[in-house]
Amino acid sequence: GRRQPPPPPPPPKPPPKEEVVLTEEDYKAMYTESAKKAGYGAAAMLGVGLVSPTAAFSNMFTTFALSGVIGYQVVWGVAHSLHSPLMAVTNAVSGMTAVGGMYTMGGGLVPSTLSETLGFTATAISAVNITGGFLVTKKMLDMFKRPTDPPEFYELYAYPTAGFIGGFGLINLGFPQAASIAATASALGCIGGIAGLASQSTARMGLVSGMSGVSIGIAATIGSLSWPASTYVQLAAALGGGGFAGYEIAKRVDPTSLPQTVAAFHSLVGLAAVFSAAADYLEHAAHSPEMLDGVRLTSIALASVIGGVTTTGSVIAFGKLNGNLSSAPLQLEQRDQINMAAGAGTVAMMGLLMTMGHSHPAAGMVALAGMGVLSGGLGLHMTASIGGADMPVVITVLNSYSGWALCAEGFMLDKPILTTVGALIGSSGAILTHIMCVAMNRDIVSVLLGGYGTSATGGGEAMVFEGEATFTDVEATVENLKAAKEVIVVPGYGLAVANGQYAMAEIAKELRAQGVNLRFAIHPVAGRMPGQLNVLLAEAGVPYDIVLEMEEINDDFKDTDICLVVGANDTVNSAAIEDPNSIIAGMPVLHVWEAKNVIVMKRSMGAGYAGADNPVFIKDNTDMLLGDAKKTLDAIKAKLDD
């Protein structure tokens, strides 16, 4: 292509860091710190033993602790490329909030009280999550199928699931412990739903396991109820109506709209938790106030608060991701003071419910309303104060919140299945949040409080990178690609926005057919949620075995002839390494500039979401190919076909 005058030399690279040699004392300090943490954990366990009010609470805490450990293990085993299906399947499993709603339903064909209405609503919106979440998961996993994969007959597993549910229906009539065993089977199925995502070969089996687990859990709940026949008709309407709505939503979801859909599903989980908690309190305050003990009131308060934050936070996240709201952070002058005031007010309302809710229903109602308004406002303000660059972290945090809300429901209703599933989901969101923060070199507290800045940001002024960018065109790009032996493509969210994945897949297929070793490199936070770009490429038919994670491929750039960057910016910004004062200093990035030649496809020369200038654009071995990604990729494909 045409080149402008050569740019001045790039800024000098910082001197290499001296290798640190650890001494015996250093190792001892590491073990000492670890032993301290173990001591804190032991003290916490003893503390729970001291304050545990009942045997039922102790048993539920045991379930919670063991489920948390299991969740930690199985979620860490999930393949990075399947993080988006992980979030979708946890969306579906979190629809077990329907159990809380079902226990407060009643009234015959239609609800007759406020608590029954809230229970019906919670059940219906939970059904949206169950159906929609599982269908979205199936759509994504089907995208990863390859023509060479062996045939699959997962529909056959419907028979043992149906047989179990049918058998449970028969023995439940005379064996009261059958419901508990069915709940255990449900929990095992939900655990298998996440564990199956450890690899592509077992992922669809995991989906079947999760669907079976939720189905058995709903059946076990129905089996534990004693309703008149007309109320079962009402339940069918709630589950059927919500399920149909979830089906219609899932049909319209594609990889580009996946992040906002997941955020919307999170809001439904939070709302279901709030409604179930309020319905449970109203029901017991009216008919059995003696059951409103400290454990139940604390659980109601936690479910209400966590659910409230999740609901409004997810709505704001949906608006930012869907383009209904500006991605810029809301920066009120007294931002921190507002958060602290709302938090203190929420705690005060929780205290009011726990101390007076059992004897003064009016005070309990005031506390519930206050918690709903204050926690909802807190979730709204905190999420609105977070910029679009941090939305991948926000989505995973909200995913975790939805799990802890479900745990609180488990303690509230004394239902281990809810505690188990909630701990799984809470662990999933927490681990994904950790992965996202590490990939962005961010501190989770900084993210949640709305301030951008990596944990390694220096205190000085950011470097000014001077130089002129060079530009190329489609013809030159095609010639360079044809002449290359090793090519790495780095896709970013710009590829998703432009819908250019199909053209990119065709280009990759053609170049590989010509003997080019073309592979894709995915940054953990590429896109707007974990694993989004993996799903996007799978939708277009790119084989998943040539789509590699950052740590798998970063060392290969130095042996690469051409690196084609398509719609990525912050994730390939060398300022993260070259400038200790950059706003993204220390963030792990893909080392695209180490390739012999770099071609960057972008709509413009603008900065990325983080607002940091990218010196890769002006390096000697970089050419810029500006324009709409889809149109440019289509043009490249047409030239390759000539």
N, C-alpha and C positions, 0 to 999 in steps of 0.2 A: 504494500500500500504506500501511499504518499507519506513522507515523514517531514516533520518540522525540524528546525535546526536542533542538533544534539543538545540535550539538557546538561546542566552542570553536574559535577559528580554528586552522588547521593551523600547524605550525612554519614560520617564515620560510624561504624558499628561499635557498640560499647565493648570494652575489654572483656574477655571471657572471665567468668567467675572462677576463683581458685577452688580446687576440690577440697572439701572439708573432710578431714580425717577424724572419725569419732574415737574418743578415748573410752577407757573402761568406766570412768565416771559419767560420761555421756550416756552410755548404755544403762548404767544404774539409774540415772535420772529418768530415763524413759520407762523403766520397769516400776520405779517408784510412783510416777504419775499414773500408770495403769493400775497399780495396786490401790492408790487413793480412790480412783473411780470405782473399783470393786468394793472398797470399803463404804463409799457413799451408797452404792446399790444395796449392800447388806443392811446398812442402817435404815434405808428407806423401806426395805421389806419388813424389818422389825417394827418400824413405825406403823405400817399398815396393820401388822398383827396387834399392836396396842390399841388402835382406834377402831378395828373391825367390830361393828355392832352386832352382827348376827352370823350364824353359820352359813346362811344363804349368801351373804355378801362375800365371805371368805371363799366359798366355792366359786362364785362368779369372778372374783379377782384372780383365782387360779386359772380359770378359763381364759381370762383376758391376758394374763402374763404368758401362758403357753401359746396362745394364738398369736401374740405379738412376736414371739420368737420364731414361730413357724412362718409368719408373714415375712419377717426379715429375711429368712433363708430363701424362701421361694421367689420373692421379688428380686433379690439380688441375682437369682439365676435366670431371669428373663433376658432374652437376647435384645440388644440395643435396637435392632431393626424392628422389633415388635413392641416398642414402648407405646405407640399409638393404639394398637389393639389392646394392650394392657389397660390403658385408660378407658377404652370403650367397654371392655368386659367388666371392669370395676364399676363403671356407670350402671351396667345392667344388674350386677350383684347387689349394688347399693339400693336397688329397688326393693330389697327385703324390708325397707321401711313400711312396705305394705302390711307386714305382720303387725306392727304397732297400730296402724289404722284399723285393721280387721278386729282387733280386740276391743275397740271402742265403737264399732258399728252396732246398729240395732234399729228397732222401730218398725220392722216389717218391710213393705215394698219401698217405702221412702223413709228417710231419717225423720225423727220426731223431736229431737232436742239439738241444741248447739253442739254438744259433744259428739253426738252421732253424725251430725253433718260434717264436722271436722274429720271424723274417722273415715267417712265415705270419701271425702276429698283427698285425704292422705293416701288412701288405698288406690284411688283412680290415678293420681299423678305418679305414684310409685310404679303402677303398671306401664305408664308411658316409658319410664326408664328401663324396665325389664325388657319389654319388647323392642324398643328402639335401640337400646344398648347392645343387645345380642345380635340384632340384624345388622347394625353398623359394624360390629366385630366380624361377622361372617363376610360381609362385603369386602372388608379390608383383607382378611386372610385369604379369600378366594383370589384376590389380585396377585398374591404371591405364588399361586400355582404355576407350574411349568408344564409345557406339553409333554415332557418326558417323564413326569411324575406318574407313578402307578395309580390305577383306579382306586377310588375310595368309596366305602359304603357305610359311612357314619350313621346313616338313617337307621341302620339295624339296631343301634343302641337305644332307639326309642322303645323297643320291645321290653328289655329288662327294666327300663325306667317305668314304663306303664305297668309292668307286672309288679314292681315294688309298690307303686302307689295303690294298685288294686288290692294287693295282698294286705297292705297296711289298712286299707278301708275295711277289710273283713276282720282282721284280728283286733283292730282298735275298739270294736264293739265290746269285747270282753277282757281285754288285756290293757290296763291303764298305762303301762310303761311303754307301749308301742310308740306313742307320740314322741317320747324322749329319744328312742332309738332312731326314729325317722329323722328327727332333728340332727342327730349325729351323722346320719348318712348324708343329709343336706350339707352340713358343714364340710364333710370330706369331699363332696362334689365341688363345692365352691373353691376349696383349696386346690383341687386338681385343675380347676379352670384357669388358675394363675400359673401353677407349676407347669402346665402343658406348654406355656409360651416360652419355655427354655430354648426351643429350637423350632425351625420351620417344619420339621418332620412330625412334631407332636402338637403343633399349635392348634390344628383343627380338632384333634382329640380333646385338647383342653377346653375348647369352646363347647363341645358336646358335654363334657363333664360339668362345666359351669351351668349350662342350661338344665341338666338333670338335677343338679344340686338345688337350684332355685325352685324348680318345679316340685321337688320333694318337700322343700321347706314350706312352700305355700300349702301343699296338701296336708302336711303335718299340722299346720296351724288350723286349717279348716276342720281337721279331725278332732282337734281339742276343743272345738266350740259346740255349744248346745243352743242352737237357734231354732225359731219356728221356720217353716219352709219358705215363707215370704221374704225373710231376711237373706236367705241364700240367693233369691232372685236379685235382690239389691246388690249383693256381692258380685254376682255374675255381670251385672250392669257396670259396676265400678271397674272390675278387671277387664271386661270386654271392651268397654268404651276407652279406657286408658290404653289398652293394648292396641286397639285400632289406631288411636292417635299416634302412638309410638311407631307403628308400622308406616303410617303416612309420612312421618318426619324422616324416618330412616331411608325411605325410598329416594328422597331428594338430596341426601348427603353425598358429597364427593370429597376427595382428599383436600381440596382447597377450602371447603367450608367445615372441615372436621373440627378445628379448634373451637370455633364459636358454638358448634353443636354440642361438644363436650361441656363447654361452659354452661350452656342452657340446661343440659341434663343435671349438672351439679346444682343449679338453682332449684330444680324440682325436688332433689333429694333433701336439700336444706328445708324447703317449705314443708315437705312431708314430715320431717322430724319435728318442726315447730307445731304443726297441726296435731300430730300424734301426742306430743307432750301436753299441749293445752287440753286436748280431749280427755286424756287420761286423768289430768287434775280435776277437770270439771266433773267427770264421772264419779270419781272417788269422793270429792268434796260433797257431792249431792247424796250419795248412797252408802258410802263406807269410809267416812273420814278417819276411822281408826287405822286404816291401812296406809295413811299418808305419814309414814315414818320418815326419819332423817334421810335414809338411803333413797327412798322414792322421791322425796322432794328435791334432794340434791341432783338426782338424775334428771328430773323434769327440768330443773333450772339449766343444767348443762346442755341438754338436748335443745332447749329453746334458744340459748345464747349461741351455741355453735351453729345450730341450724339457721338462726337469723343472720349471722355474719356470712355464712355460706350462700344464703339466698341472694342478698343484695350485692355481695361481692361478685357473685357469678353473673348477675344481670349486667353489672357495669363491665365486667370482662367481656361478656357477649357483645355489648354495644361497641366497645373499642375494637374488638376483633372483626366485627361485622361491618364496621365503618359507620355505624349510627352515631357514635361518639368520637370526638377527637382522640387520637392516640397520645396527645401531649398530656403530661401529668397536671392535675389540678393543684395549684400551688397557693393555698391560702396563707396569709401571714401568720396566723396562730394555729398552724396545722397540728403541731405536736400537742399543744394545749387542748385543742378540740378532741383529739384522740384520747388524751388522758382523762378529760372530763367525762367523755362518753363511757370510757372503761370503768371509771370510778362509779358512775351512776348505775352501770350494769351490775357491778359487784354489789352495790347497795340494794338493788332490786332482788338479786339472788338471795341476799341475806334476809330480806323481808319475807320472801316466799318460804325459806327454810325454817325461819323462826315462828312465823305466824300463819303460814298456809294451812296447817292442820286444824287450827281452831277458829280461824277467821277467814271464811271463804272470800269475803269482799276484799280483804287485804291481799289474799292470794291472787285474785283477779287483777288488782292494781299492779301487783308485782309482775304477773305474766305480761300484761300490756306494756309495762315499763321496760321489761327485758326485751320484748319484741321490737319496740321502737328504738331503744338505745343500741342494741346489738345490730339491728338492721342499719341504723345510721352509721355505726362504726364501720361495718363492712363496706357500705357505700363509699364513705369518705376515704377510707384507707385504699381501696382499690382504685378510686378515681384519682388518687394522688400518685399512682404508679404509672410510669410511662409505658408506651407500647413495646419498647425493647425488652421489658421484663415480663411480658405476658406469658412466655413459656413457664416461668417460675410461678407466676400467679395461678395458672391453671393447675399445676401440680399441688400447690398449697391448698387450693380449694378442694381438690380431689382428696387430700388427706383429711381436711376438715369434715367432709361428708362421712368419712369412715368413723371419726371420733363421735360424731353425732349419733351414728348408728350404735356405737358401743354404749353410749349413755342410755339409749332406748333399751338395750339389753339389760342393763342394771335396773332400769325403771320397771320393766315387765318381768324381771327374773327369767329371761329367755337366753340361755347360753348361745343359741344359734346366732342371735343378733350381735352378741359380744364377739363371737368368733369372726363373723363376716366383717364387722366393723373394724376389728383389729387388723384384718388382712388389708382392707382398703386404706385404713389410716397408715399402715406401714408402707403400702405401695406409694401413696402420695408423698410421704416423708422421704422415702429413698429416691424417688424421681426428683424431688426438690433438691436434695443433696447433689445428685448428679448434675442437674442444671446449674446450680450455684458454682460447683467446681469447674464446669465447662465455661462459665462466664467469669470465673475468679471473683465471684460476688459473695457478699456476706448477706445471709438471709434476713437479718435484722434491718440492714440497709435497704433491701428490696421492699420489705413490708412497710417500712416507714417512708417509702417514696423517694429516697435519695439515690441518685445514680452515683456510681463510683466503685471501682474494684477495691478489693481488700489490700491491694499493693500499690494503689495510686500514690505517687509522690506529692510533695508539697509545692513544687515549683511550677513554672509556666510550661505548658506543653511545647514541644519542639515545632518549629515552622519548617515544613519540608518544601524546599524550593525546587522548581524544575518545570519543564514542559512535557505534557503528555504527548505520546505519539499515537497516531490513529491508523487503522487498517480498514480493509473492506472485505466483502464476502469472497471475492475472487482470490485474494491473497490468503485468506483464512483457509479456504478449501485446498489450495495448493500445499500449504504448510501441513494440513492434516493428512493429506495423501502421502506426503513425504516422510511422515513421522512413523516411528516404530512403537514408541511408548507414549500413550496419551492418558491423562487423568482429567476427568470432568468434575468440577466442583459446583453443584447446583445450590441455589439459595431460594429464598422465598419469592424472589422475582420470577423464577421459573414457574412457580405455582400460580402467581397472579396472572401471568401472561398465558397460562394454559399451554405452555410449550413442551410439555413432557412427551407428547406423542412424536413430535418432530425430532426431539432429542433422542428418543429411543430408536427411531429409524436411522438416524445418523450413526448411532453407536453400532447398530446391527450391521450396517453397510461397511463401516470402517473395520469392524472385527472380521467380517467376511473377506476383506482384502488383506488380512494378516496383521492389522494393527492391534496391539495389546491395549485396548481401551478399557479403563475402569472408572468407577465413580467414587468420590470421597465425600463422606457425609460428616458434618460437624454435629455434635450432640444437640446444639441449640439452633440448628438450621431450621427455618420455618417458624411456626407460631406455637408448636407444641412438640414434645419429644417424639421422634420417629416419623414426623409428618412427611419429610422428603422421601423416606424409604417407601412409604405407602404410595406417594405420588409416582415414583418411578415404577413401582410394581404394577400400578394401574395401567401404565403405558407398555407393560410387557418386558421391562428390563429385568434380566435374570438376577435374583438376589445375591448370587454368589460372585458377581462382579461389582457389587455395591458394598464398599468397605467403610468401617468407622475410622475416625481420625487417628486413633492410636495404632490401627492396623496398617495405615498407608502413609503416615506423615514422613517416615524415613525414605520413602520411595520417590519423592519429588526430585531429589538431586539427580536421579537417573532417568528423568522423564524428558522427552523431547518437547512436548507441548502440554501446557495446562490450560484448559478451557474453563474459565470461571463464568457461570451463567446466573446472574441475578443475586450473587452473594457479595457482601461488603465487609461488615464487621468481623465475620468469621475467617477472613483471609487478610486481615489488616496487620501488616508487619509492625506498625507502631506499638502493638502490644508487647513486642520484644525490644524494639529499637529505642523507645522513648519511655523512660521510667516515670515521666510526669503525664503521660497520656491518660485520658479518662478510662481507657481499656487496658492499661498497663498490667502485665501479668496474666491476662486472659489467654488460655490455650487457643491457638489458632492453627489453621492449616498452612503449611509453609509453601504456598504456591510459588513464591518468588524464587525458590531454589531450582525450579525447572529451567531448562535451557531457554524456552520461550513461553511467555504468558499472554493469553488473549482474554481480555476481560469484556464480557458482554453486559452492558448496562443501558438503562434508558437515558441516564444522564451522568454527569461527573459528580453528582451530589454525594454528600456523606451518608453513612448508614444510620440506623436507628439511634446508635449511641452518640452520633454527632461528631465523631472523630474523623479527621482527614486521613485518607489512606495513601501512604507513600508508595504502595505497590503500583499505583496508577502512573507514577512518573519514573519508575525504574527503567534502566536501559533495555531490559529484556521483555518489557511489557508493551503491548499494543492494545489500544482501546477500540472496541467495535460497538458503537453506540446505536441505539434503536430499540424498538419493541422486540422482546426476546422471541416471541412466537414467529413474527414476520422474518426476523433475521435467521432463525433456525430453519424455517421453511425455505428461505433462499439458499442457505447452505446445503440443505438436502437436495434441492433442485439442481444445484451445481454438481453435487456428487453423482447425481443420476445421469448427467450429460455424458 
